[in-house]
Amino acid sequence: MPLVEINFDGLVGPSHNYAGLSLGNLASASHAGEVSYPRAAALQGIAKMRHNLGLGLAQGLFAPLPRPNPVLLGALGLNAVDETDPAQRRLRASAWSASSMWTANAATVSPAPDTADGRCHLTAANLVTMPHRSQEWPDTVRQLRLAFASAAHFTVHDAVPACFGDEGAANHMRMTTAHDAPGLELFVYGKTGGAFPARQHEQASRAVARLHGLNPERCLFIEQAPEAIAAGAFHNDVVAVANERVLFTHEQAFADPDGTYAAIRTRLPEAEIVVVPASAISLADAIKSYLFNAQLLTLPTGEVGLVIPLEAWETPSVRGWLDGMLASNGPIRRVLPVDVRQSMANGGGPACLRLRVVADPATVDPRFMLDEAKVALIERIVAIQWPEQIDPADIGAQSLAKTVIAARAALLDLLGLEQLS
């Protein structure tokens, strides 16, 4: 059966808002309290999916999770909120968060060629570092088990214990000679002690590798550079991204860059490592522009393309370096800017919005796979049902809650996923 890389994007939910809940995410913090535009955000995400479909790539979709989340509100005793208490209002905002749109944090994925039992394994991320994200994984697992229900081809694991923080594919990369060949899996973890929390625990990564039945000789556990975390690289995918033979990374991404590159080349001699020096693009510019939070893709032509946010293309130092790269004979041959400004303003770029799954598309529940006709139907639902804008002061209003709940229900009905209600 043909194994291909499928990018599953999270549709931006109708409760998309800027509450500034993510400590260490500089973009999220800088836009806290601003008016958000859920309809525009979702349409931008849909346009990115259509863009990738147009490139000839397999494209999937995950639906937004239930928001406001009654389970979290009930567990916190917040069915009624004291509006004079800022802590209660912030916790309520967590229950409204649309952060599941960033499906790079949904799970860690090991394709069948890498695993002992020859099945694709997915482990849901527990996301325990941030309250607004820690609520996601039970509903994420429900969706993953629908999408990847074929026991002959997939195994979906619950999240690892919450004593070890796990942030999913945002701190995991895979390198290989081809998507359907055995790969080298790179698990990137952080250590605490800086101004911002290190969200990925080494033992969570090691647990995932064991659960997936990976060959220890085909795994690397790599420490993220503390200065990258302190600068706002809250996930590794803010400073590095890999695809097949190519690792595209900032010079300051890893605690031991030379040791990391040597270990990769030892296990994968075909590796091509593209390092952007800090003298060309500062760590601050890399993080602000989300250059590395890009989709590094093998196009049907065989070329490697880089789907970047417009913010990266518009940053002078980044644009200058990219122009020079394209003029060289390097492995990345195309740069494809996309507009995901609403997601970017809340701290997530093109790579945050997708989860990579290498599988035969025919083994995936077709309700989660996209074509142009289905994209057009989803686009129409969003244009009609999603709120045009949300002021953080509106969070908690019954009228807005009814609108958000009805919008998600309309989408689930369209997709035939009413059991996720």
Secondary structure, 3 states (H helix, E strand, C coil): CCCEEEEEEECCCCCCCCCCCCCCCHHHHHCCCCCECHHHHHHHHHHHHHHHHHCCCEEEEECCCCCCCHHHHHHCCCCCCCCCCHHHHHHHHHHHCCHHHCHHHCEEEECHHHECCCCEEEEECCCCCCHHHHCCHHHHHHHHHHHCCCCCCEEEECCCCCCCCCCHHHHEEEEECCCCCCEEEEEEECCCCCCCCCCCCHHHHHHHHHHCCECHHHEEEEEECHHHHHHCCCCHHHCEEEECCEEEEECCCECCHHHHHHHHHHHCCCCEEEEECCCCCCHHHHHHHCCCCCEEEECCCCCEEEEEEHHHHCCHHHHHHHHHHHHCCCCEEEEEEECCHHHHHCCCCCCCCEEEEEECHHHCCHHHECCHHHHHHHHHHHHHHCCCCECHHHCCCHHHHHHHHHHHHHHHHHHCCHHHC
